[in-house]
Amino acid sequence: MEIAPHINVDPAICGGTPVITGTRVHVAIVVGSLAGEMTMEEVMDAYELTQEQVKGALAYATDLVKLTEAYPIGA
């Protein structure tokens, strides 16, 4: 089931972990690779993704952060 543009969740694929649609590449791998200082082009080459797929992973991660409530620890 596509849950966001270019992002798919299916219990039969990677245990239901969000992946790039049509692949087994986890959204977390894409975002983590970019956070680890790989360029978009390097990520695209390493995982055989399009620019739109990489941007879809970032947009999905952004939406998750927006929905996250943070609570101070020990305050």
N, C-alpha and C positions, 0 to 999 in steps of 0.2 A: 504494500500500500504506500503510495507516495504521500508523505506527510508535509512536504514543503517542496518548492521547485528544486528538482534534481536530488532530492533526498527520499530514500525509501526505507521502510521498516517491514520486515517479514520474518516471522519466527523461524522459517526454514533457511534463512540466509543470515549467517553470523549470529545466530541466536536472538535475532530481533534487534540487534544493535543498529543504530542509524548508519546507513551506508549511502554512497553516491549511487543513484539509480543506475541499474544495469551493470554494476560492479560489485565487488566485495571489499571495496576500499572504505574503511570506517571514516566517518566525519571527524572523529577525534584524531585520527592519524593525519588528515589533511591540516586541521587547525594546529595540531602540535608541531607538524613539520614547518609550518609558517612561523609559529612562535619560536621554533628552534633556529630561525634565521635562514631557512631555505627560501629562495625566491619563488614567486608564483610559477615562473617558467621551469624551475627545478622540480617543483612539486608536480606540475603537469607532465614533465618528462618521466619522472620516477614512477608515477602511478598511472600513466597513460590517460590523463584527464584533460578535458577542455577548460578553457578559462571560465566558461559559464558554470561548469560543475564545481570548480574551486570557489568561485564567488557564491554559489548556492550553499556550500558548506559554511562559509563565513557568515552568510545571512542567517542560516539556521542557528548557528552558535550565538549570534547576536540576539536573536529572538529568545533563546533560552536564558541568556543573561538578563534580558529585560524582565523576564517572568520570575526571576529568582529573588526571594526575599532574604536579606542578610540580617543576622542578629549578632550584636556584639557579644563576645565571649568574656565572661567574668565581670560584666559591668553592673 
